[in-house]
């Protein structure tokens, strides 16, 4: 799993993940861990599948969903930078939106996460690097650390 996680989570900072996406990532991670650690052998020489909590304790790292909280670190970087990425992030398109439910956007996911932490002014918080670092650690704690 140590080698697979970076490949799986490549560019995860840019994903606007849904709850279903996060569930699928967690399921995949547990499948890998079950293959790596194998079944648990009992005293009476029988085998049983390891529970999810035990798998996480054996890994001794935060789960894959908590690692996905790196999205906020990337947001702070983009908001502080004077780059094309910042201009694109602040761009408001003109015209009509298509019919139907709108797709979840990356910034919507970030706003929802920051609202859970009580952060209203995102830009002001991102400009203070020390404060932003605290916010990112708090967000990782919300996601399962």
N, C-alpha and C positions, 0 to 999 in steps of 0.2 A: 504494500500500500504506500510505502514511503516513495517509491518511484512512480507509482500510478497517479497519485494525487496532483502533482504539478501538471501532468499532461491533461488530466481531466479538467482542472480548474484554470487552464490557460485563458487569459484575458477575461476572467470572471468579473473583473471590476466593471465591465461594460455591459453585463447581462441584466436586463430587467426581469429577474426571476419571479415566477408566480409560486404559489404554495405547492402546486402540483410539480413544478420543476424541482423545488427543494426536496419534496418527498421522494422523487425519483433518484436524486443525487444521494440521499441518505440510504435508500434501499440498496443502491449499487455499492456504496461504501461498505455496508454491512455484509453484502454477499462476498466482497473481496476479503474482508476480515475473517469471515467464517471459513473461507478456503485456506487462508494463511494460518490461522490458529487451530483449525480443525475442531472436532468434537471434544467434549469434556469427558474424561474417563472417571467413572464413579468407583467407590470402594468395592462394590460387588462385581467389578469387571464389566459393567455395562457402559454404554456411551449415550450421551445426550447432547443435543444442540445447545451451544452457549447462548445465554440471553443477551439481548442488545446491550444492556448496562455493563455486563462483564466484558463484552468486546471493546467497549469504549474505555474501560479501565485498563485493559491490556495494552491498548494503543498509546495511552498516556499523552494524548494530544486532543485539542478540541475537535469536535466533529466537523465534517465538511461544510455544513451550513454556517457555522461560526466563522470559518475561513472565508466564506462569501461576504463577510462584513468588510472586506477590504475595499468594497465599492465606495464607502465613505471616505477612505483615505484618498482614493483617486478623485473624488468630488472636490475635496479640499485643495488638492494639487491643481486641478483645472480652474477652480475659482480664483486662486491666487495668481495663476499664470496670465501673462498678457500674450495670448496665442490665439490661433484660429479655433482651437477647441473651446476656449472660453466664449468666443463670438458665436459659435454654433450652439453652445449650451443656452445662451441668452436669446437666441433668435426666436422670434414669434412668427410663424408662417401666416400668410394671409390667405383668404379664400374659405371655402366650405370644407367641412370634414365629411368623410364618407358616411353613408348610412350604416347603422348598427353600433354595437358596443365598441368603444375605442380600445385599441390595444394598450396594454399597460406600458407606460414610458419609463425610461430609466430615472428621470428626475422625479416622477411621481413616487416611485419606490423609495428613493432617498428621502423625499419629504415625509412620507409616512413613517419611515424609521426614525427620522429626527423629531417628528411630532411626539412619538412615544417617549422620547427622552426630554421633551419639554423645550426644544430649541425652535424658536419662531423665526429669528433673523439668521438665515443660513449664511449669507455672505459675510456679515459682521463676525460670526463665529469662526468662519473659515479663515479670515484674515489674521486671527490670533492663533499662531501655530500651536502654542502650548495648550490652549483651550481646545483646539480641534483634536489634538492627540488624546486628551481626556475623553472627548466625545466618542472618538473611534473605539477606545478601550471599553467605554460603557456600552456601545452598540454591540461589541463582540460578546459582552456579558449577557446582553439580552438574547443573543442568538444561540446560546447553549454552552458557553464556557463555564 
